Amino acid sequence: MKIDDLSFEQAMAELDTIVLEMERGEIPLEASLKQFERGVTLARHTQKLLQDAEQKVKILTNTSGNPDTLSEFAE
């Protein structure tokens, strides 16, 4: 599955698996490098998802005290 299609939870679960595999040190160097590269990409993806969620929360809570006023989120 493409990383961009993963939810935050799916990406974190895969990242945890990669970290555990690499910590064991039982995979060959070339495979470790591929896993490391995927892990970095997963970490960036989860960071982006968190930043997007934070932006949505800021937009939703920045309503000048009027709960009926919501701003649009630009994706």
C-alpha positions in Angstrom: 0.0 0.0 0.0 1.2 3.5 -0.8 2.3 5.5 2.2 0.1 8.4 1.3 -2.9 6.1 1.5 -2.2 5.0 5.1 -4.0 6.4 8.1 -2.0 7.8 11.0 -2.6 4.6 13.0 -1.6 2.3 10.1 1.6 4.3 9.4 2.6 4.3 13.1 2.0 0.5 13.3 4.2 -0.1 10.3 6.8 2.2 11.7 6.8 0.4 15.0 7.3 -2.9 13.1 10.2 -1.5 11.2 11.9 -0.2 14.3 11.5 -3.6 16.1 13.0 -5.4 13.0 15.9 -3.1 12.8 16.6 -3.2 16.6 16.9 -7.0 16.4 19.6 -6.5 13.8 18.8 -9.8 12.0 18.1 -8.4 8.5 20.8 -7.9 5.9 22.3 -4.4 5.4 20.6 -3.8 2.0 17.2 -4.7 3.5 17.9 -2.5 6.5 18.6 0.4 4.3 15.3 -0.1 2.5 13.4 -0.4 5.8 15.2 2.7 7.1 14.1 4.7 4.0 10.5 3.5 4.3 10.6 4.3 8.0 11.8 7.9 7.3 9.0 8.3 4.7 6.4 6.9 7.2 7.7 9.3 9.9 7.3 12.3 7.5 3.8 11.1 6.6 2.7 10.8 10.2 4.2 14.2 11.0 2.2 15.8 8.1 -1.0 14.1 9.3 -0.4 15.5 12.8 0.2 19.0 11.4 -3.0 18.8 9.4 -4.9 17.7 12.4 -3.4 20.5 14.5 -4.4 23.0 11.8 -8.0 21.8 11.8 -8.2 22.0 15.6 -6.8 25.6 15.4 -9.3 26.5 12.8 -12.2 25.0 14.7 -11.2 26.6 18.0 -10.5 30.1 16.5 -14.1 31.1 16.1 -14.0 34.3 18.2 -16.2 32.7 20.9 -19.0 31.9 18.4 -19.5 28.1 18.2 -21.7 28.6 15.1 -18.9 30.1 13.1 -16.5 27.6 11.4 -13.8 28.4 9.0 -13.0 26.3 5.9 -9.9 24.1 6.0 -7.8 24.3 2.8 -6.5 20.8 2.0 
